[in-house]
Amino acid sequence: MTNAPNWQEAERAAQAICAQWAANEPGGIILGFDKDGDRMSVCAGLENLNSGKAFSVNSVGRFASITKHVFCTLVLQHPQLLSLDDRLGDHLPELSAPLADVTVSQALDMSGGLPDMRECLTLLGLSVYNETGSAENHAFMARQTRLNFEAGTEVSYSNTGYRLVEIILERKGVFLKSFLENEVNSLLGTSFDAPHLWADPVKDLYPGYWFNGEKWLLSSAGLQISASGSLAGSACDMSKWLRALMAGEGIFSGVLDTLSAPRHLKNGTVTGYGLGITDTLLGDRVLIGHGGSHPGYKAYIMMDRESGTGVVLLSNRDEVDSRGSASRVMAALLGLPMPSAASDRIPDGLYVSKDGPFWLEVAGSTATWIDDGGTLYEADGKTVSSLSATSELALEWDGEALVGTIGHVLRRLLPVAPTAPDEDQKSELAGIWHNEEGAFLSIENGNVVMGVGPTRQTMPLQSVGGGRYLFTLKDSLWTKRICLNLLDKDRFELVLSRARMIEYRRLI
């Protein structure tokens, strides 16, 4: 028998989370709702450090990737223009294979292998602050001829599918911003917006912040946002939208069923990631929702369809654990257990695959897979799991190696001790390297050197065997650990979790 929702316990959990946000610092809101309306809200901190204005249910922030299920709702409204089974190349003839052969469904459910634009730009040496527009971004992607992996064989998060499908709809005269203004806001009394650029004015939008170790700083980003993460609004707006989805009436009839329906890889594996909606397991209960993250902004939505309840978290603090916080509130609301973090099931250290650019680092209950970090939880007597549909991981230590699945792909990872490159390796790597997009880097005495003038960084390489090296790049609030994987003596690829196909060739 299902426990009745306990809003007092949910509010206590929300208060404990928000108590961490000081009154004179950036903060956020946690709002709980059911089918009849908002049932509780807890706010803390400031929405704007300049004005000193406090957070409220009406504070307007960036929902980032929570946009995805809203955009997929728009896609589903136009089956006459676009089918989930269509190839992207059917509508975007400028795409090259194999990108052109990815289906719309795969582009939206994270199984398409499409390289993420933001991480591609990082690997080309462009900062989070560098401005790039939609047309230029699309032209870049149309020139690519490699996927991260064969479409339909893995799940790995990427925003590019949403960028491409948005372009398809816009060429057919369908725009997310118009959908929000004409069909959502007018019906629900919300004030959602979908700016294309970070610098576009949005009414009452509060700034995002990150802490540099000494003080809070304003965030910003140059990448054109797209329907992968453009939605702006308040927690109150979002609760109205989610209640309408769960009610499933009128234009929302059957939409949430389709968004959250199980999706499969080519081998039949159920992935847990739908159309902009992801599963979260608490106890024996499957909740649905999604997170959002922009520089300086964190957000999460989580819903329990059985009880018709949900939670919205919206914050302007970059370090907030949005998924964990939403889970704790929903667990308190529904009387469900929180999973136990796995602290010693797997030995700490660095692990690598036999070949390829694949590495995993374990530190306590944190695992970082090709620079994508997350918490490890106890799954059973031997296995640890990420309990995440967007970053699936289920591994065990067999005494010699880590074995299991990552991204629903079978993996075997061996422990390795990173070392500084020896003289032969330094000689092998030394030179100036060039990417056909116009990027250059040099390798000097075992160091990668990228950037010009004051942006120039010298980053020591660490060998992990098999012609693979790790180095760390710092970009404002982001720190990226990149794998350099030698493909032959005059060619290597730079690899992050969401972009595994940026190649450099020896120039000198």
VENKAPE-V626433 format. One record per backbone hydrogen bond with DSSP energy under -1.0 kcal/mol. CO is the residue of the C=O (numbers start at 0). NH is the residue of the N-H. E is the energy in kcal/mol with one decimal. If there is no record, write none. Layout:
<<CO;NH;E> <CO;NH;E>>
//
This chain:
<<5;9;-2.0> <6;10;-2.3> <7;11;-2.1> <8;12;-2.3> <9;13;-2.3> <10;14;-2.5> <11;15;-2.0> <12;16;-1.6> <13;17;-2.7> <14;18;-1.7> <16;19;-1.5> <17;20;-1.9> <21;24;-1.7> <24;45;-3.1> <26;315;-1.8> <27;43;-2.0> <28;313;-2.2> <29;41;-2.4> <30;311;-2.8> <31;38;-2.7> <31;39;-1.6> <32;309;-2.1> <33;36;-1.4> <36;33;-2.4> <39;31;-2.9> <41;29;-2.3> <43;27;-2.4> <44;54;-2.0> <45;26;-1.1> <47;51;-2.0> <52;46;-2.4> <52;47;-1.3> <55;58;-1.5> <56;235;-1.8> <59;205;-2.8> <60;232;-2.2> <62;65;-2.1> <63;66;-2.3> <64;67;-1.8> <66;70;-2.7> <67;71;-2.5> <68;72;-1.5> <69;73;-1.5> <70;74;-2.2> <71;75;-2.4> <74;77;-1.8> <77;80;-1.5> <77;81;-1.8> <82;85;-1.4> <83;104;-2.7> <85;103;-2.4> <86;89;-1.1> <87;90;-1.4> <87;91;-2.1> <91;94;-2.1> <95;99;-1.9> <98;101;-1.3> <99;88;-2.8> <101;87;-2.8> <102;106;-2.3> <103;107;-1.5> <104;108;-1.9> <105;110;-1.1> <105;111;-1.3> <109;155;-2.1> <110;151;-3.6> <112;147;-3.7> <115;119;-2.1> <116;120;-2.3> <117;121;-1.8> <118;122;-2.0> <120;125;-2.8> <121;124;-1.6> <126;129;-1.2> <127;221;-3.1> <131;223;-1.3> <132;136;-2.6> <133;137;-2.4> <134;138;-2.3> <135;139;-2.1> <136;140;-2.3> <137;141;-2.5> <140;143;-1.3> <149;152;-1.6> <151;265;-3.1> <158;162;-1.5> <159;163;-2.5> <160;164;-2.3> <161;165;-2.1> <162;166;-1.8> <163;167;-1.9> <164;168;-2.2> <165;169;-2.7> <166;170;-2.2> <168;173;-2.6> <169;172;-1.7> <174;178;-2.1> <175;179;-2.5> <176;180;-2.2> <177;181;-3.1> <178;182;-2.1> <178;183;-1.4> <179;184;-3.5> <183;187;-3.1> <184;188;-2.0> <192;231;-2.7> <195;224;-2.2> <196;199;-1.2> <201;204;-2.1> <207;218;-2.4> <208;317;-1.6> <209;216;-3.0> <214;211;-2.2> <216;209;-2.2> <221;131;-1.6> <225;228;-1.9> <230;62;-2.6> <231;192;-2.1> <232;60;-2.7> <233;237;-2.2> <234;238;-2.2> <235;239;-1.6> <236;240;-2.1> <237;241;-2.7> <238;242;-2.3> <239;243;-1.9> <240;244;-2.2> <241;245;-2.5> <242;246;-2.2> <243;247;-2.0> <248;251;-2.1> <249;252;-1.9> <251;254;-1.6> <253;257;-1.8> <254;258;-2.8> <255;259;-2.2> <258;274;-2.7> <262;270;-2.5> <264;267;-2.0> <268;264;-2.1> <271;278;-2.3> <276;273;-3.7> <277;288;-1.8> <279;286;-3.3> <281;284;-2.4> <284;281;-2.7> <286;279;-2.7> <287;302;-3.3> <288;277;-3.2> <289;300;-2.5> <291;298;-2.2> <293;296;-2.8> <295;208;-1.2> <296;293;-1.4> <297;314;-2.5> <298;291;-2.5> <299;312;-3.0> <300;289;-1.9> <301;310;-2.4> <302;287;-2.2> <303;307;-1.3> <303;308;-1.6> <308;303;-2.9> <309;32;-2.3> <310;301;-1.9> <311;30;-2.9> <312;299;-2.1> <313;28;-2.5> <314;297;-1.9> <315;208;-1.5> <316;319;-1.3> <319;321;-1.5> <320;324;-2.2> <321;325;-2.5> <322;326;-2.4> <323;327;-2.1> <324;328;-1.9> <325;329;-2.4> <326;330;-2.7> <327;331;-2.1> <328;332;-2.4> <329;333;-2.3> <330;335;-2.2> <332;5;-2.8> <339;377;-2.9> <348;361;-2.8> <349;415;-2.4> <350;359;-2.6> <351;413;-3.2> <357;352;-2.1> <358;369;-2.0> <359;350;-2.9> <360;367;-2.6> <361;348;-2.5> <362;365;-1.6> <364;375;-3.6> <365;362;-2.7> <366;373;-2.0> <367;360;-2.3> <368;371;-1.9> <369;496;-1.5> <371;368;-2.6> <373;366;-2.8> <375;341;-2.2> <376;384;-2.7> <382;378;-2.4> <382;379;-1.4> <383;394;-2.0> <384;376;-3.0> <391;406;-2.4> <392;385;-2.1> <393;404;-2.4> <394;383;-2.8> <395;402;-2.6> <400;397;-2.5> <401;412;-2.7> <402;395;-2.1> <403;410;-3.4> <404;393;-2.8> <405;408;-1.2> <406;154;-1.5> <408;405;-2.1> <410;403;-1.7> <412;401;-2.9> <413;351;-2.6> <418;462;-3.6> <421;425;-2.6> <422;426;-2.2> <423;427;-2.4> <424;428;-2.0> <425;429;-1.7> <430;442;-2.5> <431;506;-3.5> <431;507;-1.6> <432;440;-2.2> <433;504;-3.0> <434;437;-2.5> <438;434;-2.9> <440;432;-3.4> <441;448;-3.1> <442;430;-1.7> <443;446;-1.1> <445;460;-2.6> <446;443;-2.5> <447;458;-3.2> <448;441;-2.1> <449;456;-3.3> <451;454;-2.2> <452;455;-1.7> <456;449;-2.0> <458;447;-2.9> <461;469;-2.5> <462;418;-1.9> <466;485;-2.9> <467;463;-2.6> <468;483;-3.5> <469;461;-1.9> <470;481;-3.0> <472;479;-3.3> <474;477;-2.6> <477;474;-3.3> <479;472;-3.3> <481;470;-2.1> <482;494;-2.2> <483;468;-2.4> <484;492;-2.2> <487;490;-1.5> <489;505;-2.2> <490;486;-2.7> <490;487;-2.0> <491;503;-3.0> <492;484;-2.8> <494;482;-2.1> <497;115;-2.9> <498;495;-2.8> <501;493;-2.7> <503;491;-2.3> <504;433;-3.1>>
//
